[in-house]
Each structure stands twice: as structure tokens, then as C-alpha cells.
Amino acid sequence: MKRKYDQNYRTEWEKDPVFSFWLSRSKDDSNAAFCKACNMKLVSRLSVLKDHSNSVKHSVYGYFAYSSKRQREFREFQNFLNSENHKILQHYDIRWLSLHACANRVIEQWNPLQLYFRAEYLEDKNISAEFLAQNFENDIIKLYFYALDYILPIPNKMNVIFQGEYSTVQRVYKDSADMLVLLLSCYMNIGYLRSTHTSELDPTSSVNFLPLSEIYLGVHVTKLIESLAQDVRQKTEITTFLQRIQYFFIKLCVELKSRLPLNELFEQMQFLDPQNVVYKEFTSLARIVSKFPNLVKESDIQTIDSEYREVKLDKTVADLLGSGGSSNPTPMSLNTEMFWGHISKITKADRTKKYPHLVNFAKAMMILPRTWLILQRL
């Protein structure tokens, strides 16, 4: 095996027109390179820098980021094509939701960018402009951006839920399972997904893969592939694109399945959902309650189970969903905290609390962290 030697940063790299507008020495590591466009540290190896410079996401933002003249000229192309005067966005690795916004902005500005880089190359013979002009003329590259624009919002919704300021522990299992199955349905047989419990689904089960031609990536990808398929020269590139996207789906779903809370505990947490309390058939809470011996004594498990059975038959509780917890009969869905807050106020004839043990346990479950470090970045 050929040994790779560490290489020190070379300032002469900054004079190369391919690197000049984005490359600098890392401030916290004198031997490392730094991309000013992507705000990230890179290994000081020429092959690594060349590969990074060939990233469209990197090159588009970096081309405009440090030149007000280029930004001004690009606005003229935007105005000419009646496009919004939006700037090209920068993707930060630590900003988990930014990749979709960056890809979507490139798609939004595709025509102005295509025209601008074509003119830049023809006028100045700029190497960077040549690379970008070639990519914006390439419909296969556009397919990748369309695919990202369809795929990324699906896991992003889960990230938004985890960052919310409200209790989600009661629905994190269902939302996680629904998201995973939706992604799997893009490249796997729906019969397999319907007949298999979420925890048993295998994203790598090739016998349940759809044919490459049936992978779903949204309307824009479908239309563009139909258009490109008329050119027999594009057949190989389309097949390669679909193979790469299939691999991307597999890796994404494997990672999500290993990180999402698709276990029995979170599945049982659905008892907190107001809709399940009122409308779902009775299910004993004994199994989930017994998992928290530090919160509930053995002698109180039956009491909690009995109170849960009773609360499901309580018309006052059912009326909460119809009135929103107020005296006005306006149909609405209470959020979980408000729902259990109202239940805590229900009293017996002697004015003592009717469901004290159940409410205390429910409140304890709602303050459980809805995520953890390994899950925070999907």
C-alpha cells in the first residue's frame, strides 16, 4: 500500500486562479488549508483541494462571496430574466438545515446563473467560470439538485420537531416511523413496507428494491428524466444518477434507523397523545410504568392503570377535545401539556383530585428529553 505523507500548507497555492478566491491558511492550524467560501478546514493536499474546488455548491457561493462587482453584475442577469434578486446562500456544516436552503436557492436561480457563467467564460475565459458554466449546462447536475430539493425537507421536518419548544415525546415514535417509511417508499416495494413492522424494516434488503426506473424523486426529477430519456446518449448518465441516488437513500435510511427512537419505550409513549387517550382502545400502562421504578412504586402501578382506564371513559375528558378546554364549544385539538393540565383539575364529588397518580406520571414522561446527542444531527 502506498504511504500518504502529510503535506504542509503552501502559500503559492493561493496564486492559482482555481484556488485564489477561496483558499487561505487555517488560523488554528498552520499546516491546514481553509475554505473561506464553505467556512471549513481542509487537509493540505493538492488532490483534496482540487476535489473540493470541483464541488458546485462550494464554487457557486465562493465565486460571488468576495466580489461586489460580480454580485452587481449577477443582479443584472436576474433582472433581465425577471428573477428574484436573491443571493446565493452559504452552507455551514454546523447548520443542519442549511443544505436544503442552499440547494433550493441554486435551483431558483438556475437560469440567471446559467446565463451569467456562460457570459463570464466567453468574456474573460475564467477557469472557475468555465467549470461552473459547464455544470449549469449539464442537465444531469440539475437532476442532483432537484433530487436534493425533494429528499432533504423530509428529514429536516424531524429536526424542526426536535428543536421545538413543546412536548413531542408522545408523537416522536409515530413521526419518526412515518418519515422513515416515506423515505423507504421512494426506492422500496410498498408491499414490504406495509407488511413489516417499522423496527424490522431493512433499508439494505435488495430483494425489496424497486427497479431503478421506478425510484421516486419528485415531479421535477420525473419530468426532466422523461425529457432526457429521448436522447440515447444520456441513458448511461441517467442510470448512473439513479444508482447513486439509490445508494444515497440506503445510507440515509440506515443512518436514520440507527438513530431515530424507534424502540418499544417511545412507541408506548403514545399513550400521552390526547387523541389516543380519548379514541384509542384501552391498553394497559403496566409495562411502561414498570420501566420507571424510581418514579413509581410497585404498589402504585395498578392505581395508575386503573386511573388510565377510567380517564378513557370520562366524558369530561372527551369533551376537552371538542371545546379546547374552554367553555366555548369550538372544535380544536389541545396540545398535550394543556390536555393533561385540564385533566389534573378534574375532581371527585369530595373535591379531591380524580386522577392524581396518572397525571403525575404523565407529567414526568413529558419532561423526558425528546432527543439526545447522537440523534440531534440526523
WOCOR-V279740 format. One record per pair of residues at least 24 apart in sequence whose C-alpha atoms are under 7 Angstrom apart, sorted by sequence separation. I is the first residue (numbers start at 1). J is the second residue. D is the distance in whole Angstrom. If there is no record, write none. Layout:
((I | J | D) (I | J | D))
This chain:
((9 | 33 | 6) (37 | 61 | 6) (37 | 62 | 5) (154 | 179 | 7) (317 | 343 | 7) (61 | 88 | 6) (282 | 309 | 7) (37 | 65 | 7) (61 | 89 | 6) (187 | 215 | 5) (61 | 90 | 6) (186 | 215 | 6) (187 | 216 | 7) (186 | 216 | 5) (212 | 242 | 6) (81 | 112 | 7) (186 | 217 | 7) (78 | 112 | 5) (278 | 312 | 5) (9 | 44 | 5) (77 | 112 | 6) (277 | 312 | 6) (8 | 44 | 6) (7 | 44 | 6) (7 | 45 | 6) (107 | 145 | 7) (77 | 116 | 6) (22 | 62 | 6) (278 | 318 | 6) (74 | 116 | 6) (103 | 145 | 6) (103 | 148 | 7) (104 | 149 | 6) (103 | 149 | 6) (204 | 250 | 6) (203 | 250 | 6) (100 | 148 | 7) (307 | 355 | 6) (100 | 149 | 6) (203 | 253 | 6) (308 | 358 | 7) (203 | 254 | 6) (307 | 358 | 6) (38 | 90 | 7) (100 | 152 | 6) (38 | 91 | 6) (39 | 92 | 7) (100 | 153 | 7) (304 | 357 | 6) (38 | 92 | 7) (304 | 358 | 5) (97 | 156 | 6) (187 | 246 | 7) (274 | 336 | 6) (199 | 262 | 6) (273 | 336 | 6) (274 | 339 | 7) (150 | 217 | 6) (150 | 218 | 6) (147 | 217 | 6) (180 | 253 | 7) (146 | 220 | 6) (147 | 221 | 7) (146 | 221 | 6) (143 | 221 | 6) (176 | 260 | 6) (177 | 262 | 7) (173 | 261 | 6) (173 | 262 | 6) (272 | 362 | 7) (173 | 266 | 6) (173 | 267 | 5) (170 | 269 | 5) (171 | 270 | 6) (169 | 269 | 7) (170 | 270 | 4) (170 | 271 | 7) (170 | 272 | 5) (170 | 273 | 6) (18 | 127 | 7) (18 | 128 | 6) (259 | 374 | 7) (260 | 375 | 6) (259 | 375 | 5) (256 | 378 | 6) (169 | 366 | 6) (167 | 366 | 6) (169 | 370 | 5) (168 | 370 | 6) (162 | 370 | 7) (162 | 371 | 7) (96 | 377 | 7))
